Each structure stands twice: as structure tokens, then as C-alpha cells.
Amino acid sequence: MMGLAFYGKIAAGIVFLAYLPFFCKRNFKILREKEKLVIREEFIDAITAMSFSLQAGYSAENSLEFAAEEAGRLHGNTIMTKELRRSVGKIKRNEPTGRVFTEMAERLDIEEIRDFAEIFNCARKSGGNLVGVIRKTSEQMKEKQEINTEINTLISGKKLEQKILCAMPVLIVMYLKVGAESFIAPMYGNPLGIICMSFCAAVYIGAITWSEKITDISI
């Protein structure tokens, strides 16, 4: 459609293959962010369960095992559940709990898990109130997640508008080609028209990229 709309030939769409790596990278990033969102939510549920079990008198190691069982019951055999079970297995092999959390954070590359691992390690080394620290951390993470969810809810309508507006330029050009071909014909088959339409295509792709950055809001 891009080749037909901007150059009048379907075969001309090969020009836009240069954008394909950026398109794939962008979509991979979107999918990865969606996956991270699910993992982040499940991790918050896990440390909340861990906080409750610590308050009930469990040790940190037993609390993590309880959190893994709760994760499996609530979410099934997800990435987070597998990671928690792997961590429990490492702890049973006498690996330090702090290092287990650090390794989990490195594997999943999620900021909240990395922050939690650092806080947990500091609390363990300083001999602080581990129960209070984990409870406070889980509460703050839940608040942050709720704010992000609220932001996404508020701008979901704008994101839909953005997707519709991104499709409109190509659809308008296609409409002109069908309904008023003589009006738009000078833009095809000549050097000046090709240069003009190439410039329009570049602006169009830039506008799509810019609009996505505008609606990408997180805390």
C-alpha cells in the first residue's frame, strides 16, 4: 500500500523495506514491554504474598517458597512462577537468598526486581527490619503499578486515535487515486513528483514514530 500510495506501483514498496528492521525492532520492543508488564504484576503479587508470610513468622526462605506456591495457584506456570520455583530450588541448595534475587533480576531485566534485590540485600546485611522493609517495598511497587495502569487507561483512547490517524494519510491518497486520479496524477511518473512523494513518505514515517513516543508514558 505504501508503494502504491506514494509511487503509484506496488513493486515500489520495496523501497520501504529499509524501514523493516526498525519496524521489527519497534514491535519486538512493544511485545517485550507487554511481557514485562505481566511479569512485573506477578512479581508484585509474589512479594506481597511473601510480605504476608513474613508477618506470620515465616523465614525469608520459607516465605519465598510460599510466594512461589501462590504464584502457581494464581497465575499458572508462567515465566514468573518458573523463576520463583527456580529460586526456591537454589535456596534449598544453600545459595544465598540475596544472590538468588539478584540473579533473577539479571535474567528478567526488570527494574522493580532489581530494586527489590538491592533493598533485600541491604536489609539483610544491615540487620534491619526485613519484614517492614519488604512490606513497605511491596506497597510502593503496588502504588506505582496502579498509577501506571491509571495512566494507560486514561490515554488508551488517545492511542486508538493515534492508530487511526496513522492510517489516514495512506487511505486518503488511495481514495484520491480512485476518486480523483487526474488530480493526483502529476505526483507520479516524473522526477519532481517522486522527490515530493518521497519527502511526504519520510514525514509520514517520522510522524508515526513521534506519535508513538508521545503516547509512551510511564513512571
Helices and strands as residue ranges (DSSP letters): H 2-7, G 10-19, H 20-55, H 60-75, H 79-92, H 97-108, H 111-126, H 130-179, H 181-184, G 185-187, H 191-214
